[in-house]
Amino acid sequence: MSEPVYIVGLDIGTTKIACIVGEKKPNGKIEILGYGKTDSTGVKRGMVINIEETVGAIKRAVAEASEQSKIDIKSVNVGIAGHHIKSLQHRGMLIRENADVEISDAELNKLRDDMYKIGTSPGEEIVNVIPQEYFIDGEPIGNHRPKGMLGNKIEANFHIIIGQSAAVRNIITCIEHAGLEMNNMFLEPIASAAAVLDEEEKEAGVAIVDIGGGTTDIAVFYDSIIYHTAVIPFGGNIITEDIRQGCSILKKHAEEIKVKFGSAVASENSEDEVVSIPGMRGREAKEISFKNLAYIIQSRLEEIFDLVNFEIQKVNSDHKLIAGIVLTGGGSMMKHIAQLAEFKTGMEVRLGNPNESLAKSTDDLSSPMYSTGIGLVIEGFAKYESDVSRGVVTEENKNTGTKRNVSDDEEAEEKETKNNKTEKPKSEGFSIRGIITGFTDFFKQENLDK
């Protein structure tokens, strides 16, 4: 039997850093062997702004994933996003020396590699080149590699992703300082699409909208071809900031009420429902109605969906997206958000969870916030299998991790540790009856715990 292959996805986000270890089963599903998540404090709007803090967070997430999976993680597949990302389309051409010889992988790779020679603005570089569709002697053959075919001229349309050189190098630096190697770098909305979209949706035409903490990432597919990608520099964090300023409360309180009581549609809330926020240093508590909270959230989300619709219409005017929009990412967990997205875009909307890609679905990993991390594992396996088929896999890049041998004593100690763990006391649940006083008790309990 061949040795198992483990692929690791590392999602370096604005609010969290997640490391996911996966193994592909015979049925094509991904089994998650372990994962780690930690708060991200060194990233803003998808870009690394503090190397030291980001490296520390990566180490903690990787260590947790390694402990769960019993895998010594050596290298990772990382995602890239940020408002600096932009994309363009370009057509390449290759005149063959001998039309009677079958088209080889080397020729197709040369056609793709030539795209990296396209001139970019100072301080920018090409992050990735994705083939869209091929042409042989002017005849379109779709998005399948024309290896083995005959012809005089090979042409192809490519989707080219460009980013700031410094932003790319900062990500690589963080990974290296964390003692890891980078296998591949993928655009995050494309990774998320791999986790939540199926082939029928991509063929019919669909836009995936990944609402993260710092950015909203968009990828548009039609005829199973990626036609457009974009990054909007707004996400869940700016909604939290709007609540903080609009309600004159602390940021941690703004985040709490957004997650627990927030809604994307103000009309779905009653003015009689109110949450009480504790005052600072003896000041009186502040009461915020659910309806006013929803007005703040809805205003910002409407702005985001207007920008999303603008990007989608760049493609939708030529190719109608029958499958509409799929929302994913942590920001998509907001109540009534699909309803608002349908109203603002006029398209069908569904929420995308990555559970269909998993061999075993759990409540934690089936959350939309893990779509990018799981998608990085899926894209990593696709790249690995492509390299295997082309004979470019070496012993160095065969596995991203090695299974550790766990002794009986270690297993017994781990079981004992789990059995001895006591669940942290939970605060009383919130009761929504006119004015919610439980929220004040929650923050008092939170301060006592700290």
C-alpha positions in Angstrom: 0.0 0.0 0.0 1.2 3.5 -0.8 1.8 5.9 2.1 -1.2 8.1 3.0 -1.0 11.8 1.9 -2.0 14.5 4.4 -2.7 18.0 3.2 -2.7 21.0 5.5 -4.7 24.2 4.8 -3.8 27.4 6.7 -6.4 30.2 6.6 -4.7 33.5 7.7 -7.7 35.6 8.3 -8.4 39.0 9.8 -10.3 37.6 12.8 -8.9 34.1 13.1 -6.1 31.8 11.9 -7.3 28.3 11.3 -5.1 25.2 10.5 -6.9 22.1 9.1 -5.3 18.7 8.4 -7.1 16.5 5.9 -6.9 13.1 4.3 -8.8 12.2 1.1 -10.9 9.1 1.3 -11.6 6.7 -1.7 -15.0 8.3 -2.2 -13.4 11.7 -2.8 -14.6 13.2 0.5 -12.1 14.9 2.9 -11.7 13.5 6.4 -10.5 16.1 8.8 -7.9 14.6 11.1 -7.4 17.7 13.2 -7.8 21.4 13.3 -6.6 24.4 15.3 -8.0 27.9 15.6 -6.7 31.0 17.3 -7.5 34.7 17.3 -5.7 36.8 14.6 -4.3 40.1 15.9 -1.6 40.7 13.4 -3.8 40.9 10.2 -5.9 43.7 9.0 -8.2 43.5 5.9 -6.5 40.3 4.9 -3.0 41.8 5.0 -0.3 41.0 7.6 0.6 44.1 9.6 2.4 42.5 12.5 4.8 39.6 11.7 5.5 38.7 15.3 1.9 38.4 16.3 0.9 36.5 13.2 3.7 34.0 13.6 2.7 33.4 17.1 -0.9 32.8 16.1 0.2 30.5 13.3 2.3 28.4 15.7 -0.6 28.0 18.1 -3.1 27.0 15.5 -0.6 24.5 13.9 0.4 23.0 17.2 -3.3 22.4 18.1 -4.0 20.8 14.7 -0.9 18.7 15.0 -1.8 17.5 18.5 -5.3 16.5 17.4 -4.3 14.8 14.2 -1.0 13.2 15.5 0.6 14.6 12.3 4.0 16.4 12.3 3.0 19.3 10.0 5.9 20.3 7.7 4.3 22.4 5.0 1.0 24.1 4.3 -1.3 25.4 1.6 -2.1 29.0 2.4 -4.8 31.4 1.2 -4.3 35.0 0.2 -6.9 37.8 0.1 -6.9 41.5 0.9 -8.0 44.6 -0.9 -4.7 44.7 -2.8 -5.8 41.7 -4.9 -7.0 42.3 -8.4 -7.5 40.1 -11.5 -7.4 40.3 -15.3 -8.0 38.1 -18.3 -5.3 37.4 -20.9 -5.0 35.2 -23.9 -1.8 33.2 -24.7 -0.7 31.5 -27.9 1.9 28.9 -28.7 2.9 27.9 -32.3 4.0 24.3 -32.3 7.1 23.0 -34.0 5.6 19.8 -35.2 1.8 19.5 -35.6 2.0 15.7 -36.1 3.3 15.2 -32.5 0.8 14.9 -29.7 0.5 18.0 -27.4 2.5 17.5 -24.3 2.4 18.7 -20.7 5.6 20.6 -21.3 3.9 22.7 -24.0 0.8 23.4 -21.9 3.0 24.4 -19.0 5.1 26.7 -21.1 1.9 28.4 -22.4 0.8 28.9 -18.8 4.3 30.0 -17.5 4.5 32.6 -20.2 1.6 34.4 -18.4 3.9 35.1 -15.5 6.0 37.3 -17.9 3.2 39.8 -18.3 4.2 43.2 -17.1 2.7 44.4 -13.8 2.8 47.8 -12.0 5.8 48.5 -9.7 5.4 46.7 -6.4 3.0 44.1 -7.8 3.5 40.5 -8.9 1.4 37.7 -10.4 0.2 35.4 -7.6 -1.6 32.8 -9.7 -2.6 31.9 -13.3 -5.7 29.9 -13.8 -6.5 28.4 -17.3 -10.1 29.2 -18.4 -10.5 27.6 -21.8 -8.3 26.2 -24.5 -8.4 26.5 -28.3 -6.7 24.2 -30.9 -6.2 25.8 -34.3 -8.9 28.3 -33.4 -11.5 25.7 -32.3 -12.7 25.9 -28.6 -12.3 22.7 -26.6 -13.4 23.9 -23.1 -11.5 24.0 -19.9 -9.9 20.5 -20.2 -6.2 20.2 -20.8 -5.7 19.3 -24.5 -2.9 16.8 -23.8 -2.5 14.2 -26.5 -4.4 16.2 -29.2 -2.9 17.3 -32.5 -2.7 20.8 -34.0 -0.5 23.6 -35.2 -1.5 26.3 -32.7 -2.5 26.2 -29.0 -4.3 29.1 -27.5 -5.8 29.6 -24.1 -7.6 32.3 -22.0 -6.2 32.7 -18.5 -7.5 34.3 -15.4 -4.5 36.1 -13.8 -4.5 37.1 -10.1 -2.2 40.0 -9.1 -1.2 41.1 -5.7 1.2 43.4 -3.9 4.7 41.9 -3.7 5.2 43.0 -0.1 1.9 41.5 1.0 2.8 38.1 -0.6 6.3 38.2 0.9 4.9 39.0 4.4 2.7 35.9 4.3 5.7 33.7 3.2 7.9 35.3 5.9 5.3 34.4 8.6 5.1 30.8 7.4 8.9 30.5 7.3 9.3 32.0 10.8 6.7 29.6 12.1 9.1 26.7 10.9 6.9 25.7 8.0 7.2 25.6 4.2 4.6 26.8 1.8 3.4 24.3 -0.8 0.9 26.4 -2.7 -0.8 29.8 -2.4 -4.5 30.0 -3.5 -6.8 32.9 -3.7 -9.2 32.5 -0.8 -12.6 32.9 -2.6 -11.5 30.1 -5.0 -10.7 27.9 -2.1 -14.0 28.7 -0.5 -15.7 27.8 -3.8 -14.1 24.4 -3.8 -15.7 23.7 -0.4 -19.2 24.9 -0.9 -20.0 24.8 -4.6 -20.8 21.8 -6.7 -20.1 21.3 -10.4 -23.8 21.9 -11.5 -23.7 25.3 -9.9 -20.4 26.2 -11.5 -21.8 25.1 -14.9 -25.1 27.0 -14.5 -23.4 30.2 -13.4 -22.9 31.2 -9.7 -21.2 33.8 -7.6 -19.6 32.9 -4.3 -19.5 35.7 -1.7 -17.2 35.0 1.2 -17.9 37.5 4.0 -14.9 37.5 6.3 -13.8 39.7 9.2 -11.8 42.2 7.1 -12.8 41.6 3.5 -15.6 40.3 1.3 -14.2 38.0 -1.4 -16.1 37.2 -4.6 -15.6 34.6 -7.3 -17.8 34.2 -10.3 -18.1 30.9 -12.3 -19.9 30.1 -15.6 -19.7 27.0 -17.7 -17.4 25.6 -15.0 -14.9 28.3 -15.7 -13.9 31.1 -13.3 -14.6 34.4 -15.0 -14.1 37.0 -12.3 -12.6 37.5 -8.8 -12.7 40.6 -6.6 -12.0 41.6 -3.0 -14.1 44.3 -1.3 -12.3 45.9 1.7 -15.3 45.6 4.0 -16.3 42.7 6.2 -17.7 41.8 9.6 -15.2 44.0 11.5 -16.5 47.2 10.0 -20.0 46.3 11.1 -18.7 45.9 14.6 -17.0 49.3 14.4 -20.3 50.9 13.2 -22.1 49.4 16.2 -19.4 50.6 18.5 -19.6 54.2 17.2 -23.3 54.3 16.7 -24.2 52.9 20.1 -21.1 54.4 22.0 -20.1 51.1 23.5 -16.9 49.1 23.8 -15.8 47.1 20.9 -16.0 43.7 22.7 -19.7 44.6 23.7 -20.4 45.6 20.1 -19.1 42.2 18.8 -21.1 40.3 21.4 -24.4 41.9 20.6 -23.8 41.7 16.9 -23.2 37.9 17.1 -26.0 37.2 19.6 -28.7 39.6 18.7 -27.8 41.1 15.3 -30.1 40.9 12.3 -29.6 42.0 8.7 -33.2 43.2 8.3 -34.5 45.8 10.7 -38.2 45.2 9.9 -37.8 41.7 11.3 -37.2 43.1 14.8 -39.4 44.7 17.4 -38.6 47.9 19.2 -39.8 46.3 22.5 -36.8 44.0 22.5 -33.9 45.6 24.2 -30.4 44.6 25.3 -28.8 46.2 28.3 -25.1 46.9 28.1 -23.2 47.5 31.5 -21.8 50.9 32.0 -18.1 51.6 32.7 -16.9 52.3 36.2 -20.2 52.9 37.9 -21.9 54.5 34.9 -25.5 53.6 34.2 -26.2 50.7 31.9 -27.1 51.5 28.3 -30.1 50.0 26.5 -30.1 49.3 22.8 -33.1 48.1 21.0 -32.8 45.2 18.6 -34.4 47.3 15.8 -31.8 50.1 16.1 -29.1 47.5 16.2 -30.5 45.9 13.0 -30.7 49.3 11.3 -26.9 49.8 11.8 -26.1 46.3 10.5 -28.5 46.6 7.6 -27.1 49.9 6.4 -23.5 48.5 6.2 -24.6 45.2 4.6 -26.6 47.1 2.0 -23.4 49.0 1.1 -21.5 45.7 0.9 -24.1 44.0 -1.3 -24.2 47.0 -3.6 -20.5 46.6 -4.2 -21.0 42.8 -4.6 -23.7 43.4 -7.2 -21.5 45.8 -9.1 -18.8 43.1 -9.4 -21.2 40.4 -10.3 -22.8 42.5 -13.1 -19.4 42.7 -14.8 -20.0 39.1 -15.7 -23.7 38.6 -15.3 -24.4 41.0 -18.2 -22.8 38.5 -20.6 -23.5 35.3 -18.8 -26.6 34.9 -16.7 -25.9 33.3 -13.3 -28.7 30.8 -13.0 -27.5 29.4 -9.7 -27.4 33.0 -8.2 -25.3 33.7 -5.1 -23.9 31.5 -2.5 -22.9 33.2 0.8 -20.3 31.8 3.1 -17.7 32.9 5.6 -18.3 33.9 9.2 -20.2 37.0 8.2 -22.8 35.0 6.4 -24.1 33.6 9.7 -26.0 36.8 10.4 -29.7 36.3 10.8 -31.8 37.2 7.7 -28.7 38.0 5.6 -29.9 35.8 2.7 -33.2 37.8 2.6 -31.3 41.1 2.4 -28.9 39.8 -0.3 -31.8 38.6 -2.5 -33.5 42.0 -2.1 -30.4 44.0 -3.0 -29.2 41.8 -5.9 -32.4 40.4 -7.3 -30.8 37.0 -7.4 -31.4 33.7 -5.7 -29.3 33.3 -2.6 -28.4 30.3 -0.4 -26.0 29.8 2.5 -22.9 27.7 1.8 -21.6 25.2 4.4 -18.5 23.0 3.7 -20.1 19.9 5.2 -20.9 18.3 1.8 -17.2 18.1 1.1 -16.5 16.2 4.4 -16.5 12.5 5.0 -17.7 13.2 8.6 -19.6 16.3 9.3 -19.3 18.0 12.7 -21.1 21.1 14.1 -17.8 23.0 14.3 -16.3 22.3 10.9 -19.6 22.5 9.1 -19.7 26.2 10.0 -19.3 28.7 7.0 -16.3 30.2 8.9 -14.2 27.2 8.0 -15.1 27.2 4.3 -11.8 28.7 3.3 -9.6 26.4 5.4 -11.4 23.3 4.2 -11.2 24.6 0.6 -7.5 25.0 0.9 -7.2 21.3 1.8 -9.4 20.4 -1.2 -7.4 22.6 -3.6 -4.2 21.2 -2.1 -5.3 17.7 -3.0 -6.3 18.8 -6.5 -2.8 20.3 -7.1 -1.1 17.3 -5.6 -3.0 14.9 -7.9 -2.3 17.1 -10.9 1.4 17.0 -10.0 1.2 13.2 -9.7 -0.4 12.8 -13.1 2.3 14.9 -14.6 5.1 13.1 -12.8 6.4 16.2 -10.9 5.9 14.9 -7.4 9.1 14.2 -5.4 9.7 12.7 -2.0 10.2 16.2 -0.6 6.8 17.4 -1.6 4.9 14.2 -1.5 3.4 14.7 2.0 2.8 17.8 4.0 3.0 15.8 7.2 4.1 12.6 8.8 2.0 10.4 11.1 3.5 10.3 14.6 3.8 7.0 16.5 1.8 7.4 19.7 2.8 5.0 22.5 0.2 3.3 24.7 1.3 5.4 27.7 0.7 8.6 25.7 -2.7 7.4 24.5 -3.7 6.5 28.1 -2.5 9.9 29.4 -4.5 11.7 26.6 -7.7 9.8 27.5 -7.2 10.5 31.2 -6.7 14.2 30.4 -9.9 14.3 28.5 -11.8 12.5 31.2 -10.5 14.8 33.9 -11.5 18.0 32.0 -14.3 19.9 33.6 -16.6 22.0 31.6 -16.3 25.7 32.2 -19.4 27.1 33.9 -21.7 28.8 31.4 -23.5 32.0 32.0 -27.2 32.0 32.2 -28.9 32.1 28.8 -30.5 35.3 27.5 -34.3 35.6 28.0 -35.9 37.9 25.5 -38.9 39.5 27.3 -39.0 43.2 26.7 -35.7 44.3 28.3 -33.0 41.7 28.4 -31.2 41.8 31.7 -29.3 38.6 31.2 -26.8 40.3 29.0 -25.6 42.5 31.9 -25.1 39.4 34.1 -23.2 37.7 31.2 -20.6 40.5 31.1 -20.3 40.5 34.9 -19.7 36.8 34.9 -17.2 37.3 32.1 -15.2 39.8 34.1 -15.2 37.5 37.1 -13.9 34.6 35.0 -11.1 36.8 33.8 
